[in-house]
Amino acid sequence: MFHFTPRDPGIVRFLCRPEDHGVIAPPVPAKTVLPDWFRKLPPVDTQHRSVANNGLTIKRCMPFLDAMTTGWLLPLAATVRLEITDGGRSVNAGWEFDRTMVSNHGAHQVAGNPKEPVPPCKFHNYWSIRTPPGWSCLFVPPISRPGQPFECVAGLVDTDTYNAEIHFPFFATAPDGLHVIEMGTPLVQVIPIRRDGPALDVEIRAESAREAMERDTIHRRTLAGEGWYRKLARAAR
């Protein structure tokens, strides 16, 4: 008799405690939460279109859109108030939720960092992430989205083996004052990365004549036609 091991379906799982389900803000696909300014921006600004200007906007730039729509946005579980004083040297936090939302890191842990004298803090996240074997998750500040009163620090976690909740160190970036960060505000963008493939070698050299021709042909095709417009239009809806 043959025994087959069920094939891993390749699912990324965001898991919370049963009592938190329906209470804390859930993760959302990044492609479903495009900033309002980007949605309102036309692919072509007709007011600037002329013989000397094609009027194209950033909405026609696929590298920009692909980065912004990759992965998921992991949100703040509940509303937090940040009080920033003394030129950013002091950061206090308050909330009404029944779990810890913000704690502090010791400044000595990041002594000499470019953000000094702003103290390092940490948002508490109540979603654990599980990825298939061989997959990790890259956590970065939300790409090309409006600035917040804080900026989380990027990190890479092997989420196929580390299944506990991951908290996010951050620095306050806003001026002195009281700043309310609403429940659901994106903290980080989660981008799954496969790490179990063969390692890539690196080659640094001048391009060959053939490679130069390929580069030039692709560039000219982009200039000559509508290029990636239809793909962009579908993704931006």
Helices and strands as residue ranges (DSSP letters): E 13-15, G 18-20, E 28-29, G 30-32, H 36-40, G 46-48, G 58-60, H 62-69, E 72-75, E 80-85, G 86-88, E 90-95, E 102-104, G 107-110, E 120-123, E 128-130, E 135-140, E 150-152, E 155-157, E 168-172, E 177-181, E 186-194, H 209-224, H 229-236
